[in-house]
Amino acid sequence: MSTASPAAVRNALNWFEIAVGDIAAARTFYSAILNAPLGEPSSCGEGSMVLLPGNVEEGVGGSLTQSPQLKPGAGGTLVYLNVEGDLDGVVSRIPAAGGKVIVARKAIPPHGFIAIFSDPEGNVVGLHSLT
């Protein structure tokens, strides 16, 4: 019998990793744009990772991951970070932190709003908020 929470079972996605080449710089960038402290890097096999804010027990979790098997850059999988209630704030912090806004706030009725940016290493990442 599974011990996963009902919310975790319903999510099609349960984990994601954003590939980075410089874990310290990526941690600084994502902490700045999300306006949230991120933990120190931890070892994961041949690389290291920093967990992104979230509650894995209640659904989806993810990390910034530096590993020889992962390469940062555009053209890969697009993940959306939940920035509920702070989409405009996050988008406004991206340029000063070293990223580039690709798609500013855009309505996707009835599912809320999105924005898309590239981080300093070229990863393209989405942002989502219902409001």
N, CA, C and O atoms as a Tinker XYZ file with bonds, in Angstrom:
   524  protein
     1  N      0.835000   -1.175000    0.000000    73     2
     2  CA     0.000000    0.000000    0.000000    64     1     3
     3  C      0.885000    1.245000    0.000000    63     2     4     5
     4  O      1.894000    1.287000    0.704000    81     3
     5  N      0.515000    2.257000   -0.783000    73     3     6
     6  CA     1.284000    3.486000   -0.893000    64     5     7
     7  C      1.114000    4.351000    0.345000    63     6     8     9
     8  O      0.032000    4.415000    0.929000    81     7
     9  N      2.206000    5.022000    0.742000    73     7    10
    10  CA     2.136000    5.955000    1.860000    64     9    11
    11  C      2.114000    7.396000    1.373000    63    10    12    13
    12  O      2.150000    8.319000    2.188000    81    11
    13  N      2.056000    7.610000    0.051000    73    11    14
    14  CA     2.036000    8.964000   -0.499000    64    13    15
    15  C      0.723000    9.645000   -0.151000    63    14    16    17
    16  O     -0.324000    9.003000   -0.066000    81    15
    17  N      0.797000   10.957000    0.048000    73    15    18
    18  CA    -0.416000   11.706000    0.354000    64    17    19
    19  C     -1.328000   11.718000   -0.863000    63    18    20    21
    20  O     -0.847000   11.588000   -1.989000    81    19
    21  N     -2.645000   11.873000   -0.663000    73    19    22
    22  CA    -3.569000   11.927000   -1.802000    64    21    23
    23  C     -3.207000   13.029000   -2.793000    63    22    24    25
    24  O     -3.356000   12.833000   -3.999000    81    23
    25  N     -2.733000   14.192000   -2.315000    73    23    26
    26  CA    -2.353000   15.279000   -3.219000    64    25    27
    27  C     -1.189000   14.871000   -4.101000    63    26    28    29
    28  O     -1.170000   15.191000   -5.289000    81    27
    29  N     -0.217000   14.168000   -3.532000    73    27    30
    30  CA     0.949000   13.753000   -4.305000    64    29    31
    31  C      0.563000   12.747000   -5.376000    63    30    32    33
    32  O      1.138000   12.749000   -6.465000    81    31
    33  N     -0.400000   11.892000   -5.082000    73    31    34
    34  CA    -0.826000   10.882000   -6.040000    64    33    35
    35  C     -1.527000   11.528000   -7.233000    63    34    36    37
    36  O     -1.382000   11.049000   -8.357000    81    35
    37  N     -2.280000   12.599000   -7.015000    73    35    38
    38  CA    -3.027000   13.251000   -8.087000    64    37    39
    39  C     -2.147000   14.060000   -9.019000    63    38    40    41
    40  O     -2.532000   14.265000  -10.171000    81    39
    41  N     -0.994000   14.527000   -8.589000    73    39    42
    42  CA    -0.146000   15.360000   -9.432000    64    41    43
    43  C      0.556000   14.518000  -10.488000    63    42    44    45
    44  O      1.142000   13.478000  -10.185000    81    43
    45  N      0.486000   14.984000  -11.735000    73    43    46
    46  CA     1.183000   14.287000  -12.810000    64    45    47
    47  C      2.694000   14.432000  -12.658000    63    46    48    49
    48  O      3.446000   13.567000  -13.106000    81    47
    49  N      3.131000   15.485000  -12.049000    73    47    50
    50  CA     4.546000   15.768000  -11.833000    64    49    51
    51  C      4.805000   15.726000  -10.344000    63    50    52    53
    52  O      4.023000   16.275000   -9.568000    81    51
    53  N      5.884000   15.087000   -9.928000    73    51    54
    54  CA     6.181000   15.059000   -8.498000    64    53    55
    55  C      7.553000   15.609000   -8.153000    63    54    56    57
    56  O      7.846000   15.832000   -6.979000    81    55
    57  N      8.401000   15.834000   -9.151000    73    55    58
    58  CA     9.743000   16.370000   -8.893000    64    57    59
    59  C     10.287000   16.959000  -10.170000    63    58    60    61
    60  O      9.997000   16.456000  -11.255000    81    59
    61  N     11.065000   18.007000  -10.064000    73    59    62
    62  CA    11.747000   18.564000  -11.222000    64    61    63
    63  C     13.110000   19.073000  -10.783000    63    62    64    65
    64  O     13.326000   19.406000   -9.618000    81    63
    65  N     14.018000   19.124000  -11.740000    73    63    66
    66  CA    15.347000   19.659000  -11.493000    64    65    67
    67  C     15.663000   20.663000  -12.578000    63    66    68    69
    68  O     15.507000   20.374000  -13.765000    81    67
    69  N     16.112000   21.854000  -12.171000    73    67    70
    70  CA    16.579000   22.864000  -13.111000    64    69    71
    71  C     18.092000   22.731000  -13.147000    63    70    72    73
    72  O     18.765000   22.960000  -12.142000    81    71
    73  N     18.623000   22.361000  -14.300000    73    71    74
    74  CA    20.061000   22.153000  -14.445000    64    73    75
    75  C     20.800000   23.484000  -14.379000    63    74    76    77
    76  O     20.406000   24.460000  -15.017000    81    75
    77  N     21.868000   23.508000  -13.604000    73    75    78
    78  CA    22.685000   24.708000  -13.474000    64    77    79
    79  C     24.156000   24.337000  -13.577000    63    78    80    81
    80  O     24.547000   23.216000  -13.251000    81    79
    81  N     24.960000   25.274000  -14.028000    73    79    82
    82  CA    26.400000   25.062000  -14.115000    64    81    83
    83  C     27.148000   25.618000  -12.917000    63    82    84    85
    84  O     28.270000   25.197000  -12.636000    81    83
    85  N     26.536000   26.564000  -12.205000    73    83    86
    86  CA    27.146000   27.200000  -11.035000    64    85    87
    87  C     26.088000   27.241000   -9.945000    63    86    88    89
    88  O     25.243000   28.136000   -9.936000    81    87
    89  N     26.124000   26.293000   -9.034000    73    87    90
    90  CA    25.082000   26.136000   -8.015000    64    89    91
    91  C     24.989000   27.362000   -7.110000    63    90    92    93
    92  O     23.887000   27.762000   -6.735000    81    91
    93  N     26.116000   27.963000   -6.754000    73    91    94
    94  CA    26.084000   29.135000   -5.865000    64    93    95
    95  C     25.418000   30.320000   -6.568000    63    94    96    97
    96  O     24.583000   30.998000   -5.971000    81    95
    97  N     25.774000   30.573000   -7.812000    73    95    98
    98  CA    25.173000   31.684000   -8.552000    64    97    99
    99  C     23.687000   31.440000   -8.794000    63    98   100   101
   100  O     22.884000   32.368000   -8.701000    81    99
   101  N     23.315000   30.202000   -9.102000    73    99   102
   102  CA    21.903000   29.872000   -9.322000    64   101   103
   103  C     21.113000   30.060000   -8.035000    63   102   104   105
   104  O     19.992000   30.567000   -8.065000    81   103
   105  N     21.681000   29.661000   -6.918000    73   103   106
   106  CA    21.019000   29.834000   -5.619000    64   105   107
   107  C     20.775000   31.316000   -5.353000    63   106   108   109
   108  O     19.691000   31.690000   -4.904000    81   107
   109  N     21.751000   32.150000   -5.619000    73   107   110
   110  CA    21.608000   33.595000   -5.423000    64   109   111
   111  C     20.515000   34.160000   -6.322000    63   110   112   113
   112  O     19.679000   34.940000   -5.866000    81   111
   113  N     20.515000   33.775000   -7.593000    73   111   114
   114  CA    19.526000   34.270000   -8.554000    64   113   115
   115  C     18.114000   33.875000   -8.138000    63   114   116   117
   116  O     17.242000   34.737000   -8.029000    81   115
   117  N     17.877000   32.595000   -7.907000    73   115   118
   118  CA    16.518000   32.131000   -7.588000    64   117   119
   119  C     16.053000   32.650000   -6.231000    63   118   120   121
   120  O     14.865000   32.918000   -6.052000    81   119
   121  N     16.950000   32.794000   -5.290000    73   119   122
   122  CA    16.582000   33.377000   -4.003000    64   121   123
   123  C     16.146000   34.827000   -4.192000    63   122   124   125
   124  O     15.178000   35.273000   -3.575000    81   123
   125  N     16.858000   35.559000   -5.041000    73   123   126
   126  CA    16.532000   36.968000   -5.289000    64   125   127
   127  C     15.187000   37.124000   -5.992000    63   126   128   129
   128  O     14.377000   37.958000   -5.588000    81   127
   129  N     14.938000   36.343000   -7.027000    73   127   130
   130  CA    13.691000   36.558000   -7.773000    64   129   131
   131  C     12.476000   36.015000   -7.037000    63   130   132   133
   132  O     11.386000   36.575000   -7.152000    81   131
   133  N     12.643000   34.930000   -6.282000    73   131   134
   134  CA    11.519000   34.365000   -5.533000    64   133   135
   135  C     11.321000   35.060000   -4.184000    63   134   136   137
   136  O     10.331000   34.832000   -3.489000    81   135
   137  N     12.288000   35.912000   -3.834000    73   135   138
   138  CA    12.239000   36.641000   -2.570000    64   137   139
   139  C     12.083000   35.661000   -1.399000    63   138   140   141
   140  O     11.303000   35.881000   -0.473000    81   139
   141  N     12.851000   34.581000   -1.478000    73   139   142
   142  CA    12.787000   33.531000   -0.463000    64   141   143
   143  C     14.184000   32.965000   -0.245000    63   142   144   145
   144  O     14.916000   32.730000   -1.206000    81   143
   145  N     14.559000   32.746000    1.012000    73   143   146
   146  CA    15.872000   32.144000    1.253000    64   145   147
   147  C     15.888000   30.691000    0.779000    63   146   148   149
   148  O     14.916000   29.957000    0.955000    81   147
   149  N     16.987000   30.298000    0.187000    73   147   150
   150  CA    17.174000   28.906000   -0.226000    64   149   151
   151  C     18.281000   28.310000    0.623000    63   150   152   153
   152  O     19.218000   29.006000    1.015000    81   151
   153  N     18.171000   27.027000    0.903000    73   151   154
   154  CA    19.162000   26.355000    1.731000    64   153   155
   155  C     20.516000   26.256000    1.062000    63   154   156   157
   156  O     20.686000   26.601000   -0.108000    81   155
   157  N     21.459000   25.783000    1.825000    73   155   158
   158  CA    22.810000   25.565000    1.311000    64   157   159
   159  C     22.803000   24.366000    0.364000    63   158   160   161
   160  O     21.983000   23.461000    0.523000    81   159
   161  N     23.710000   24.348000   -0.623000    73   159   162
   162  CA    23.805000   23.177000   -1.505000    64   161   163
   163  C     24.131000   21.916000   -0.718000    63   162   164   165
   164  O     24.892000   21.951000    0.249000    81   163
   165  N     23.543000   20.801000   -1.144000    73   163   166
   166  CA    23.849000   19.510000   -0.544000    64   165   167
   167  C     24.335000   18.574000   -1.639000    63   166   168   169
   168  O     24.017000   18.755000   -2.814000    81   167
   169  N     25.094000   17.589000   -1.246000    73   167   170
   170  CA    25.661000   16.631000   -2.185000    64   169   171
   171  C     24.587000   15.682000   -2.710000    63   170   172   173
   172  O     23.718000   15.234000   -1.962000    81   171
   173  N     24.658000   15.381000   -4.014000    73   171   174
   174  CA    23.753000   14.388000   -4.611000    64   173   175
   175  C     24.544000   13.625000   -5.669000    63   174   176   177
   176  O     24.643000   14.060000   -6.817000    81   175
   177  N     25.092000   12.510000   -5.282000    73   175   178
   178  CA    25.904000   11.730000   -6.214000    64   177   179
   179  C     27.145000   12.498000   -6.619000    63   178   180   181
   180  O     27.950000   12.881000   -5.771000    81   179
   181  N     27.302000   12.728000   -7.941000    73   179   182
   182  CA    28.464000   13.449000   -8.454000    64   181   183
   183  C     28.262000   14.952000   -8.474000    63   182   184   185
   184  O     29.156000   15.680000   -8.906000    81   183
   185  N     27.116000   15.441000   -8.020000    73   183   186
   186  CA    26.817000   16.855000   -8.096000    64   185   187
   187  C     26.319000   17.413000   -6.793000    63   186   188   189
   188  O     26.589000   16.878000   -5.717000    81   187
   189  N     25.578000   18.512000   -6.909000    73   187   190
   190  CA    24.987000   19.129000   -5.735000    64   189   191
   191  C     23.636000   19.726000   -6.106000    63   190   192   193
   192  O     23.349000   19.976000   -7.276000    81   191
   193  N     22.808000   19.950000   -5.077000    73   191   194
   194  CA    21.488000   20.507000   -5.331000    64   193   195
   195  C     21.089000   21.460000   -4.222000    63   194   196   197
   196  O     21.579000   21.387000   -3.095000    81   195
   197  N     20.175000   22.361000   -4.582000    73   195   198
   198  CA    19.546000   23.276000   -3.640000    64   197   199
   199  C     18.047000   23.104000   -3.833000    63   198   200   201
   200  O     17.541000   23.234000   -4.947000    81   199
   201  N     17.338000   22.812000   -2.749000    73   199   202
   202  CA    15.895000   22.634000   -2.839000    64   201   203
   203  C     15.203000   23.975000   -3.031000    63   202   204   205
   204  O     15.572000   24.977000   -2.419000    81   203
   205  N     14.187000   23.975000   -3.898000    73   203   206
   206  CA    13.358000   25.157000   -4.095000    64   205   207
   207  C     12.213000   25.132000   -3.096000    63   206   208   209
   208  O     11.847000   24.064000   -2.606000    81   207
   209  N     11.635000   26.306000   -2.781000    73   207   210
   210  CA    10.533000   26.338000   -1.820000    64   209   211
   211  C      9.388000   25.434000   -2.266000    63   210   212   213
   212  O      9.069000   25.375000   -3.454000    81   211
   213  N      8.787000   24.751000   -1.346000    73   211   214
   214  CA     7.664000   23.877000   -1.656000    64   213   215
   215  C      7.436000   22.894000   -0.530000    63   214   216   217
   216  O      8.213000   22.826000    0.422000    81   215
   217  N      6.372000   22.141000   -0.648000    73   215   218
   218  CA     6.023000   21.147000    0.349000    64   217   219
   219  C      5.873000   19.809000   -0.370000    63   218   220   221
   220  O      4.793000   19.471000   -0.856000    81   219
   221  N      6.945000   19.068000   -0.432000    73   219   222
   222  CA     6.963000   17.806000   -1.161000    64   221   223
   223  C      5.895000   16.846000   -0.632000    63   222   224   225
   224  O      5.310000   16.083000   -1.401000    81   223
   225  N      5.644000   16.882000    0.667000    73   223   226
   226  CA     4.644000   15.984000    1.243000    64   225   227
   227  C      3.240000   16.270000    0.696000    63   226   228   229
   228  O      2.394000   15.377000    0.662000    81   227
   229  N      2.993000   17.511000    0.268000    73   227   230
   230  CA     1.681000   17.900000   -0.238000    64   229   231
   231  C      1.605000   17.916000   -1.761000    63   230   232   233
   232  O      0.535000   18.192000   -2.304000    81   231
   233  N      2.685000   17.634000   -2.464000    73   231   234
   234  CA     2.622000   17.656000   -3.927000    64   233   235
   235  C      3.981000   17.661000   -4.575000    63   234   236   237
   236  O      4.766000   16.731000   -4.385000    81   235
   237  N      4.269000   18.692000   -5.335000    73   235   238
   238  CA     5.450000   18.751000   -6.186000    64   237   239
   239  C      6.613000   19.440000   -5.483000    63   238   240   241
   240  O      6.426000   20.426000   -4.770000    81   239
   241  N      7.806000   18.913000   -5.691000    73   239   242
   242  CA     9.023000   19.535000   -5.200000    64   241   243
   243  C     10.033000   19.625000   -6.324000    63   242   244   245
   244  O      9.879000   18.982000   -7.362000    81   243
   245  N     11.065000   20.423000   -6.116000    73   243   246
   246  CA    12.078000   20.565000   -7.144000    64   245   247
   247  C     13.347000   21.156000   -6.595000    63   246   248   249
   248  O     13.415000   21.580000   -5.441000    81   247
   249  N     14.364000   21.177000   -7.454000    73   247   250
   250  CA    15.664000   21.675000   -7.023000    64   249   251
   251  C     16.427000   22.301000   -8.176000    63   250   252   253
   252  O     16.127000   22.088000   -9.351000    81   251
   253  N     17.418000   23.076000   -7.795000    73   251   254
   254  CA    18.467000   23.504000   -8.715000    64   253   255
   255  C     19.514000   22.411000   -8.598000    63   254   256   257
   256  O     19.912000   22.061000   -7.487000    81   255
   257  N     19.967000   21.865000   -9.713000    73   255   258
   258  CA    20.882000   20.729000   -9.661000    64   257   259
   259  C     22.083000   20.946000  -10.565000    63   258   260   261
   260  O     21.940000   21.232000  -11.754000    81   259
   261  N     23.268000   20.807000   -9.986000    73   259   262
   262  CA    24.510000   20.853000  -10.756000    64   261   263
   263  C     25.044000   19.436000  -10.815000    63   262   264   265
   264  O     25.364000   18.839000   -9.787000    81   263
   265  N     25.140000   18.901000  -12.024000    73   263   266
   266  CA    25.537000   17.511000  -12.209000    64   265   267
   267  C     26.168000   17.351000  -13.585000    63   266   268   269
   268  O     25.772000   18.036000  -14.528000    81   267
   269  N     27.142000   16.456000  -13.714000    73   267   270
   270  CA    27.733000   16.218000  -15.029000    64   269   271
   271  C     26.717000   15.677000  -16.048000    63   270   272   273
   272  O     26.931000   15.792000  -17.255000    81   271
   273  N     25.621000   15.091000  -15.569000    73   271   274
   274  CA    24.616000   14.520000  -16.471000    64   273   275
   275  C     23.614000   15.555000  -16.977000    63   274   276   277
   276  O     22.886000   15.280000  -17.930000    81   275
   277  N     23.560000   16.731000  -16.365000    73   275   278
   278  CA    22.581000   17.749000  -16.738000    64   277   279
   279  C     23.279000   18.983000  -17.283000    63   278   280   281
   280  O     24.302000   19.413000  -16.750000    81   279
   281  N     22.723000   19.550000  -18.345000    73   279   282
   282  CA    23.286000   20.754000  -18.951000    64   281   283
   283  C     22.226000   21.853000  -18.975000    63   282   284   285
   284  O     21.125000   21.633000  -19.481000    81   283
   285  N     22.545000   23.047000  -18.429000    73   283   286
   286  CA    21.583000   24.134000  -18.484000    64   285   287
   287  C     21.441000   24.677000  -19.897000    63   286   288   289
   288  O     22.359000   24.560000  -20.709000    81   287
   289  N     20.293000   25.268000  -20.188000    73   287   290
   290  CA    20.108000   25.922000  -21.470000    64   289   291
   291  C     18.682000   25.870000  -21.968000    63   290   292   293
   292  O     17.839000   25.147000  -21.438000    81   291
   293  N     18.437000   26.654000  -22.995000    73   291   294
   294  CA    17.103000   26.747000  -23.594000    64   293   295
   295  C     16.798000   25.504000  -24.425000    63   294   296   297
   296  O     17.702000   24.793000  -24.865000    81   295
   297  N     15.509000   25.258000  -24.630000    73   295   298
   298  CA    15.090000   24.183000  -25.511000    64   297   299
   299  C     14.744000   22.883000  -24.814000    63   298   300   301
   300  O     14.369000   21.909000  -25.466000    81   299
   301  N     14.865000   22.857000  -23.503000    73   299   302
   302  CA    14.547000   21.641000  -22.765000    64   301   303
   303  C     13.133000   21.688000  -22.230000    63   302   304   305
   304  O     12.283000   22.412000  -22.749000    81   303
   305  N     12.888000   20.920000  -21.198000    73   303   306
   306  CA    11.589000   20.879000  -20.561000    64   305   307
   307  C     11.293000   22.224000  -19.909000    63   306   308   309
   308  O     12.173000   22.834000  -19.301000    81   307
   309  N     10.060000   22.680000  -20.035000    73   307   310
   310  CA     9.663000   23.933000  -19.404000    64   309   311
   311  C      8.863000   23.612000  -18.148000    63   310   312   313
   312  O      7.808000   22.981000  -18.220000    81   311
   313  N      9.362000   24.041000  -17.017000    73   311   314
   314  CA     8.649000   23.870000  -15.760000    64   313   315
   315  C      8.132000   25.229000  -15.326000    63   314   316   317
   316  O      8.714000   26.265000  -15.647000    81   315
   317  N      7.032000   25.207000  -14.595000    73   315   318
   318  CA     6.442000   26.439000  -14.075000    64   317   319
   319  C      6.543000   26.429000  -12.564000    63   318   320   321
   320  O      6.109000   25.481000  -11.910000    81   319
   321  N      7.119000   27.491000  -12.008000    73   319   322
   322  CA     7.206000   27.647000  -10.569000    64   321   323
   323  C      5.938000   28.342000  -10.081000    63   322   324   325
   324  O      5.469000   29.290000  -10.711000    81   323
   325  N      5.388000   27.884000   -8.979000    73   323   326
   326  CA     4.205000   28.493000   -8.398000    64   325   327
   327  C      4.624000   29.745000   -7.638000    63   326   328   329
   328  O      5.355000   29.663000   -6.651000    81   327
   329  N      4.160000   30.903000   -8.098000    73   327   330
   330  CA     4.465000   32.174000   -7.440000    64   329   331
   331  C      3.157000   32.869000   -7.056000    63   330   332   333
   332  O      3.038000   34.090000   -7.155000    81   331
   333  N      2.189000   32.081000   -6.621000    73   331   334
   334  CA     0.833000   32.560000   -6.334000    64   333   335
   335  C      0.827000   33.884000   -5.587000    63   334   336   337
   336  O      1.412000   34.015000   -4.511000    81   335
   337  N      0.146000   34.869000   -6.186000    73   335   338
   338  CA    -0.012000   36.171000   -5.564000    64   337   339
   339  C      1.161000   37.118000   -5.716000    63   338   340   341
   340  O      1.067000   38.272000   -5.300000    81   339
   341  N      2.268000   36.667000   -6.302000    73   339   342
   342  CA     3.452000   37.528000   -6.433000    64   341   343
   343  C      4.048000   37.472000   -7.837000    63   342   344   345
   344  O      5.243000   37.718000   -7.997000    81   343
   345  N      3.253000   37.157000   -8.856000    73   343   346
   346  CA     3.782000   37.054000  -10.215000    64   345   347
   347  C      4.459000   38.352000  -10.641000    63   346   348   349
   348  O      5.585000   38.327000  -11.138000    81   347
   349  N      3.787000   39.481000  -10.450000    73   347   350
   350  CA     4.367000   40.755000  -10.866000    64   349   351
   351  C      5.641000   41.071000  -10.087000    63   350   352   353
   352  O      6.591000   41.613000  -10.652000    81   351
   353  N      5.668000   40.742000   -8.809000    73   351   354
   354  CA     6.857000   40.973000   -8.000000    64   353   355
   355  C      8.041000   40.149000   -8.480000    63   354   356   357
   356  O      9.154000   40.659000   -8.602000    81   355
   357  N      7.795000   38.876000   -8.752000    73   355   358
   358  CA     8.872000   38.004000   -9.235000    64   357   359
   359  C      9.387000   38.509000  -10.576000    63   358   360   361
   360  O     10.597000   38.623000  -10.775000    81   359
   361  N      8.477000   38.813000  -11.497000    73   359   362
   362  CA     8.883000   39.300000  -12.825000    64   361   363
   363  C      9.705000   40.585000  -12.688000    63   362   364   365
   364  O     10.683000   40.769000  -13.412000    81   363
   365  N      9.328000   41.458000  -11.785000    73   363   366
   366  CA    10.054000   42.728000  -11.624000    64   365   367
   367  C     11.468000   42.526000  -11.093000    63   366   368   369
   368  O     12.338000   43.360000  -11.340000    81   367
   369  N     11.714000   41.437000  -10.369000    73   367   370
   370  CA    13.044000   41.192000   -9.794000    64   369   371
   371  C     13.994000   40.468000  -10.743000    63   370   372   373
   372  O     15.198000   40.425000  -10.490000    81   371
   373  N     13.484000   39.908000  -11.810000    73   371   374
   374  CA    14.316000   39.090000  -12.708000    64   373   375
   375  C     15.470000   39.876000  -13.341000    63   374   376   377
   376  O     16.610000   39.420000  -13.250000    81   375
   377  N     15.238000   41.037000  -13.980000    73   375   378
   378  CA    16.365000   41.740000  -14.620000    64   377   379
   379  C     17.480000   42.118000  -13.647000    63   378   380   381
   380  O     18.657000   41.941000  -13.962000    81   379
   381  N     17.129000   42.633000  -12.480000    73   379   382
   382  CA    18.145000   43.051000  -11.513000    64   381   383
   383  C     18.961000   41.869000  -10.997000    63   382   384   385
   384  O     20.116000   42.031000  -10.604000    81   383
   385  N     18.356000   40.675000  -11.000000    73   383   386
   386  CA    19.061000   39.484000  -10.528000    64   385   387
   387  C     19.912000   38.846000  -11.627000    63   386   388   389
   388  O     20.652000   37.897000  -11.366000    81   387
   389  N     19.811000   39.359000  -12.849000    73   387   390
   390  CA    20.642000   38.845000  -13.937000    64   389   391
   391  C     19.916000   38.004000  -14.966000    63   390   392   393
   392  O     20.552000   37.454000  -15.865000    81   391
   393  N     18.597000   37.887000  -14.859000    73   391   394
   394  CA    17.821000   37.110000  -15.821000    64   393   395
   395  C     17.173000   38.007000  -16.861000    63   394   396   397
   396  O     17.383000   39.220000  -16.872000    81   395
   397  N     16.379000   37.394000  -17.738000    73   395   398
   398  CA    15.707000   38.123000  -18.816000    64   397   399
   399  C     14.256000   37.652000  -18.898000    63   398   400   401
   400  O     13.988000   36.453000  -18.972000    81   399
   401  N     13.330000   38.598000  -18.883000    73   399   402
   402  CA    11.922000   38.271000  -19.041000    64   401   403
   403  C     11.667000   38.018000  -20.524000    63   402   404   405
   404  O     11.933000   38.877000  -21.364000    81   403
   405  N     11.149000   36.830000  -20.838000    73   403   406
   406  CA    10.851000   36.462000  -22.224000    64   405   407
   407  C      9.391000   36.748000  -22.546000    63   406   408   409
   408  O      9.077000   37.317000  -23.592000    81   407
   409  N      8.505000   36.353000  -21.647000    73   407   410
   410  CA     7.071000   36.632000  -21.771000    64   409   411
   411  C      6.638000   37.270000  -20.460000    63   410   412   413
   412  O      6.699000   36.638000  -19.405000    81   411
   413  N      6.201000   38.525000  -20.530000    73   411   414
   414  CA     5.717000   39.208000  -19.327000    64   413   415
   415  C      4.368000   38.600000  -18.942000    63   414   416   417
   416  O      3.860000   37.715000  -19.631000    81   415
   417  N      3.804000   39.069000  -17.864000    73   415   418
   418  CA     2.504000   38.575000  -17.374000    64   417   419
   419  C      1.529000   38.412000  -18.541000    63   418   420   421
   420  O      1.299000   39.336000  -19.321000    81   419
   421  N      0.968000   37.212000  -18.634000    73   419   422
   422  CA     0.052000   36.881000  -19.734000    64   421   423
   423  C     -1.107000   36.082000  -19.155000    63   422   424   425
   424  O     -0.900000   35.109000  -18.430000    81   423
   425  N     -2.326000   36.500000  -19.479000    73   423   426
   426  CA    -3.510000   35.787000  -19.009000    64   425   427
   427  C     -3.679000   34.490000  -19.779000    63   426   428   429
   428  O     -3.477000   34.447000  -20.993000    81   427
   429  N     -4.054000   33.423000  -19.065000    73   427   430
   430  CA    -4.380000   32.135000  -19.685000    64   429   431
   431  C     -5.719000   31.661000  -19.120000    63   430   432   433
   432  O     -5.790000   30.649000  -18.424000    81   431
   433  N     -6.785000   32.414000  -19.434000    73   431   434
   434  CA    -8.103000   32.104000  -18.858000    64   433   435
   435  C     -8.525000   30.674000  -19.142000    63   434   436   437
   436  O     -8.281000   30.181000  -20.244000    81   435
   437  N     -9.133000   30.009000  -18.217000    73   435   438
   438  CA    -9.474000   30.402000  -16.845000    64   437   439
   439  C     -8.431000   29.959000  -15.835000    63   438   440   441
   440  O     -8.746000   29.814000  -14.654000    81   439
   441  N     -7.210000   29.742000  -16.264000    73   439   442
   442  CA    -6.175000   29.142000  -15.412000    64   441   443
   443  C     -5.229000   30.146000  -14.769000    63   442   444   445
   444  O     -4.220000   29.753000  -14.184000    81   443
   445  N     -5.537000   31.429000  -14.867000    73   443   446
   446  CA    -4.700000   32.419000  -14.208000    64   445   447
   447  C     -3.763000   33.128000  -15.159000    63   446   448   449
   448  O     -4.153000   33.565000  -16.242000    81   447
   449  N     -2.506000   33.231000  -14.724000    73   447   450
   450  CA    -1.522000   34.029000  -15.446000    64   449   451
   451  C     -0.170000   33.327000  -15.438000    63   450   452   453
   452  O      0.161000   32.595000  -14.505000    81   451
   453  N      0.602000   33.564000  -16.488000    73   451   454
   454  CA     1.956000   33.021000  -16.562000    64   453   455
   455  C      2.933000   34.114000  -16.966000    63   454   456   457
   456  O      2.529000   35.180000  -17.430000    81   455
   457  N      4.188000   33.849000  -16.792000    73   455   458
   458  CA     5.296000   34.627000  -17.332000    64   457   459
   459  C      6.409000   33.617000  -17.590000    63   458   460   461
   460  O      6.440000   32.552000  -16.974000    81   459
   461  N      7.310000   33.948000  -18.489000    73   459   462
   462  CA     8.430000   33.054000  -18.806000    64   461   463
   463  C      9.704000   33.888000  -18.806000    63   462   464   465
   464  O      9.724000   35.010000  -19.313000    81   463
   465  N     10.759000   33.334000  -18.237000    73   463   466
   466  CA    12.033000   34.047000  -18.168000    64   465   467
   467  C     13.180000   33.091000  -18.449000    63   466   468   469
   468  O     13.010000   31.872000  -18.445000    81   467
   469  N     14.357000   33.670000  -18.695000    73   467   470
   470  CA    15.574000   32.859000  -18.758000    64   469   471
   471  C     16.458000   33.302000  -17.602000    63   470   472   473
   472  O     16.559000   34.488000  -17.287000    81   471
   473  N     17.095000   32.312000  -16.977000    73   471   474
   474  CA    17.993000   32.629000  -15.865000    64   473   475
   475  C     19.378000   32.948000  -16.426000    63   474   476   477
   476  O     19.589000   32.819000  -17.632000    81   475
   477  N     20.326000   33.360000  -15.583000    73   475   478
   478  CA    21.648000   33.738000  -16.093000    64   477   479
   479  C     22.398000   32.629000  -16.835000    63   478   480   481
   480  O     23.339000   32.917000  -17.576000    81   479
   481  N     21.995000   31.356000  -16.648000    73   479   482
   482  CA    22.667000   30.254000  -17.339000    64   481   483
   483  C     21.934000   29.823000  -18.607000    63   482   484   485
   484  O     22.360000   28.886000  -19.281000    81   483
   485  N     20.833000   30.503000  -18.934000    73   483   486
   486  CA    20.104000   30.192000  -20.156000    64   485   487
   487  C     18.926000   29.253000  -19.990000    63   486   488   489
   488  O     18.246000   28.962000  -20.974000    81   487
   489  N     18.654000   28.763000  -18.775000    73   487   490
   490  CA    17.474000   27.939000  -18.560000    64   489   491
   491  C     16.228000   28.798000  -18.762000    63   490   492   493
   492  O     16.169000   29.933000  -18.289000    81   491
   493  N     15.247000   28.263000  -19.455000    73   491   494
   494  CA    13.966000   28.949000  -19.646000    64   493   495
   495  C     12.981000   28.323000  -18.676000    63   494   496   497
   496  O     12.763000   27.112000  -18.693000    81   495
   497  N     12.384000   29.161000  -17.823000    73   495   498
   498  CA    11.515000   28.700000  -16.743000    64   497   499
   499  C     10.234000   29.517000  -16.757000    63   498   500   501
   500  O     10.259000   30.720000  -17.018000    81   499
   501  N      9.104000   28.855000  -16.474000    73   499   502
   502  CA     7.832000   29.537000  -16.408000    64   501   503
   503  C      7.455000   29.866000  -14.978000    63   502   504   505
   504  O      7.953000   29.262000  -14.028000    81   503
   505  N      6.571000   30.831000  -14.845000    73   503   506
   506  CA     5.996000   31.222000  -13.556000    64   505   507
   507  C      4.489000   31.150000  -13.699000    63   506   508   509
   508  O      3.963000   31.477000  -14.763000    81   507
   509  N      3.778000   30.732000  -12.661000    73   507   510
   510  CA     2.318000   30.624000  -12.722000    64   509   511
   511  C      1.690000   31.183000  -11.455000    63   510   512   513
   512  O      2.201000   30.989000  -10.352000    81   511
   513  N      0.568000   31.882000  -11.633000    73   511   514
   514  CA    -0.240000   32.355000  -10.516000    64   513   515
   515  C     -1.693000   32.376000  -10.952000    63   514   516   517
   516  O     -2.001000   32.767000  -12.078000    81   515
   517  N     -2.579000   31.963000  -10.074000    73   515   518
   518  CA    -4.014000   32.045000  -10.382000    64   517   519
   519  C     -4.502000   33.478000  -10.343000    63   518   520   521
   520  O     -5.509000   33.810000  -10.969000    81   519
   521  N     -3.786000   34.347000   -9.601000    73   519   522
   522  CA    -4.197000   35.749000   -9.481000    64   521   523
   523  C     -3.198000   36.687000  -10.112000    63   522   524
   524  O     -3.397000   37.902000  -10.096000    81   523
